[in-house]
Amino acid sequence: MDTTRCVSGQTLSTFAAPAFNDIATEKLTFTDSQSTTAGPYTSTSANTPSVEGAKTDPILNSGCRTMSTSTPFTDVPPEAVYTFPITSAVTLVGAPYVHVTVSVDNGTSAEIAARLWDVDTSGNETLMSRTVYRITGSPQTARKLAFELWPNAWQLQAGHTLKLELTQDDSPVFHPDNEPSSVTYTAMSLTLPVVAGTGSGGGVAVPESPLMPALPGVAFLAIAGAALVARRRIGR
């Protein structure tokens, strides 16, 4: 796989191995307590496309998706936003993954969509990866979730900020849940598999577990194009 070049300063690097974790032999883990944005961390469902969702829809748009963070994206609907400064260069290779405890405060069904951004020093954010996850069950019951975002090869530069959004509306990319709900988030951690010998000031670099599941060596944009041609419709 080749590194994605969407942000000024990113260069071409090529990696070849049977599996991502043969390349990314370390990982960086960020926790919600390290986030530079203040809680509480909550989200609510919505049935209209968000600004970020509409502008990052790969059916309606092409190429890298970059936009200014000056637009009040996070005001409607409310969502959980975690930001982590990058103080030294690091290259993501593989699938970022999230561990988080959630509680559906209202409703018995909820959709959790994750978007991961690279925010540069000018305040422009570029989409790195995303995914969606459904939870069902009794309301106000804590659930420990673990899920992967789409894999990518992405160079993060010193001075940039890593931004993770957990939202209940990533339409029109994913169909929103038809049942209204709200979700609270606690004990969030974000882990990036990275190439050996690199690090970031906000995270903790440790040897990668050999049990981390290997994923097919397919770049993020190829996965996005194939997965979204038919549009995943997961709403009820």
ABEGO torsion letter per residue (X at the ends): XBBBBABBGBBBBBBBBABAAAABABBBBBBAAABABBOBBBBBBBABBBAAAAAABAAABBEBBBBBAABBAAAOBBBBBBBBBBABBBBBBEBBBBBBBBBBABEABBBBBBBBBBBBAAGBBBBABBBBBBBBEBBGBBBBBBBBBBBBBBBBBBGBBBBBBBBABAOAABBBBABBBBBBBBGBBBBBBBBBGBBBAABBBBBBBAABBBBBBBBAAAAAAAAAAAEBBABX
